[in-house]
Amino acid sequence: MKITKISPIQIACLLLMAVLSTSMLSAPAAIFSEAGRDMWISAIIAPVSGFILISTVVALHRLFPGRNLIQYSVTVLGAPAGKTIGLLFLLNALILNGNQTRQFIDFVSMNYFTRTPSIVFTASLTLLTALAIRSGVEVIARIARLLTPIIILIILIIILPLTYTINLERLLPVMEHGFIPIAQGTLALNIWYSMFVYLTFFLPHVESNKRMQRWGWISVTTVALCLFFTFVYTIGIMGSALGAFTYPFMVITRYTQAFEFLAHLDSLVMLFWVLDVFLRACLTYYCVVIGFAHFLGLKDHNPLIFPVGLLIMCFTYWSFPNTIVFASSAPLIAVSYNIFNFIYPLILLAAAKLRGFKAQSSD
Amino acid sequence: MNHPKTYIVVILLIAILMLLFDWRGLKDAKTKAAYLILYVPGVALAILLVINPNIPGPVQWMQPLFQPLAKMLFKS
């Protein structure tokens, strides 16, 4: 089979968009409940884990060129343990997929389409993503490269006119309750930064490890900047009232007025969110499909796309009867993401180093 | 649930269409087995979720394992 090559910049864009999509809207409220008004400090510390994760995944790819996490976890840990943890990793990825679809449909049906049954959005998003993945990894990467400037522009249009209304005194007092809430906020932000582990499924297609590492770091930095400014703007505008809203970013965009005649920019948020969730779904859905194909020992992943899509649609509804139950399960899911997406690759790298695998490419 | 039977019929119809669409692409026995490993649980789960949407899911299974850790690490 021909191996398609994609450029590091495209993957960096894809990862950036994937992480930004859900974090821009739901992170402010989630991190505010942990770190209070110091959450912007969490936003400065949290990217460290993103840098560590990118370096770990690239280092693992240097040890096992052309292979991904599911494949080399068997090589490093042996067949029984590697297969079991690989399956758990894939289940975690399925939960992540279900979660993001759930967030998407909850957001859309709460704010825009209040009467449409949510299955319409789940089915259309999954079907669209399935068709994108069927076209191959190159297509996904190119869509990401194409849409990233548009999405960044939308974010700037939404956020820049608000600069006059922020009041930085709302950020004071700094570190009112000490460092522990900030550390909790940082761990909670790791829900999003741990997503960079999915780089491992794209690395076999990328020409250069070194350039990928650099672009990965740029991607992490951009996410950190976007989150930092989102946090400063949301607290600066709303203060402690932030805790009362599920989507503070959505609320502040309703304030946005540019040049006194451009109002109702919340429709732009819809545009931003739909494009972004589509890219995120492309990334995570593709990773689950590739993961299952390697887990079951197939060379071609195309036949598995629709069954995995069906599973994702089931995971969207499974055991979440309403938004409140869904929101209360967030700490559990955060622990699960931290374990499988962040700690597991670190353990894998340590085990590979201890067992004496040598780097096979100097690049 | 208003009409569980209608929903089940719709799900079965979609499942059959999916199988018809994909089956020609499945060449060897290994691919067929892998396809069915994902397809059968998916359809079964979809039907189960229509009959009873509140069956405990993976997040509930995590609870005994991760709840102490989650309580220690996070406030909410």
Contacts between the chains, C-beta under 8 A, distances in Angstrom:
chain1	res1	chain2	res2	distance
A	33	B	75	6.5
A	33	B	76	4.8
A	34	B	74	6.2
A	34	B	75	5.5
A	34	B	76	7.0
A	91	B	58	6.7
A	95	B	58	5.6
A	95	B	59	7.3
A	181	B	75	7.5
A	184	B	73	6.6
A	184	B	74	5.9
A	184	B	75	6.2
A	187	B	73	5.7
A	187	B	74	7.2
A	188	B	74	6.4
A	292	B	34	7.7
A	292	B	38	6.5
A	293	B	34	7.6
A	296	B	33	7.9
A	296	B	34	4.0
A	296	B	37	6.6
A	297	B	30	6.9
A	297	B	34	7.6
A	298	B	30	6.9
A	298	B	31	6.0
A	298	B	34	5.5
A	300	B	31	7.4
A	302	B	25	6.7
A	303	B	22	5.9
A	303	B	25	5.4
A	303	B	26	5.4
A	303	B	31	5.6
A	303	B	34	7.6
A	303	B	35	5.4
A	304	B	34	6.7
A	304	B	35	6.7
A	304	B	38	6.1
A	306	B	18	5.2
A	306	B	21	7.3
A	306	B	22	5.8
A	307	B	18	7.7
A	307	B	22	8.0
A	307	B	35	6.2
A	307	B	38	3.7
A	307	B	39	4.3
A	307	B	42	5.4
A	308	B	38	6.1
A	310	B	15	7.8
A	310	B	18	7.3
A	310	B	38	7.9
A	310	B	39	7.2
A	310	B	42	3.7
A	310	B	43	6.9
A	310	B	46	6.6
A	311	B	38	6.4
A	311	B	41	7.1
A	311	B	42	4.7
A	311	B	45	7.2
A	313	B	46	7.3
A	314	B	42	6.3
A	314	B	45	4.2
A	314	B	46	5.5
A	314	B	49	6.0
A	315	B	57	7.7
A	315	B	58	7.5
A	317	B	49	5.6
A	317	B	53	6.6
A	318	B	45	7.1
A	318	B	49	6.3
A	318	B	55	7.5
A	318	B	57	3.8
A	318	B	58	7.0
A	319	B	54	7.1
A	319	B	55	6.8
A	319	B	56	5.7
A	319	B	57	2.8
A	319	B	58	7.4
A	319	B	59	5.8
A	319	B	60	5.7
A	320	B	57	7.4
A	320	B	59	7.7
A	321	B	53	6.2
A	321	B	54	5.7
A	329	B	59	4.6
A	330	B	76	7.4
A	331	B	70	3.9
A	331	B	71	7.8
A	331	B	73	7.5
A	331	B	74	4.3
A	331	B	76	6.3
A	332	B	59	5.8
A	332	B	62	5.2
A	332	B	63	6.5
A	332	B	66	5.1
A	332	B	67	6.9
A	332	B	70	5.3
A	333	B	59	6.7
A	333	B	62	7.9
A	334	B	70	7.1
A	334	B	73	7.8
A	334	B	74	6.6
A	335	B	62	7.7
A	335	B	66	4.3
A	335	B	69	5.1
A	335	B	70	4.9
A	335	B	73	6.8
A	336	B	62	5.9
A	336	B	66	6.3
